[in-house]
């Protein structure tokens, strides 16, 4: 004996709900895509302003070798198998990272006087350049490409005042690192902090 085939009926209300779910999915995807495009566009603007700043001060590295972007490997990242490595191969070169930050701040702030309107832009440009140069160095170190970098710069006026800078993060105290570099002249001070987080 053969059983009767089962038939499923779909009413107008079911179709309407399905269409609404599909529409919501497309809306979320478009919203996410729009945010990603805006982020990428902003990063490109910041990188361009870094190059323009160097050009205006006649200290651009582009005149000596193609600029910052030429140092960054822009080729597509190869797809690698998961290594399941839960700890770094070597130690993080904290001294070299601090020297990079100090050199960049010295080059970009030397001879400057404090002006909150003009120097506000440098609080964005300095950490971006620090990250670019730090990534170039880490890519040449054993296991360095497993670190994610966050950089932050604070610039203030020297006027016989005291200041305390603090930060709070959730991280792995065994592998993650904080590197702090400072700069000062007769008019201003600057502090750049790099947070290197190991990506398992």
Secondary structure, 3 states (H helix, E strand, C coil): CCCCCCCCCCCHHHHHHHHHHHHHHHHHHHHHHHHHHHHHHHHHHHHHHHHHHHHHCCCCCHHHHCHHHHHCCCCCCCCCCCCCCCCCCCCCCHHHHHHHHHHHHHHHHCCCCCCHHHHCCHHHHHHHHHHHHHHHHHCCCCCHHHEEEEEEEEEEECCCCCCCCCCCCCCCCCCCEEEEEEEECCCEEEEEEEEEEECC
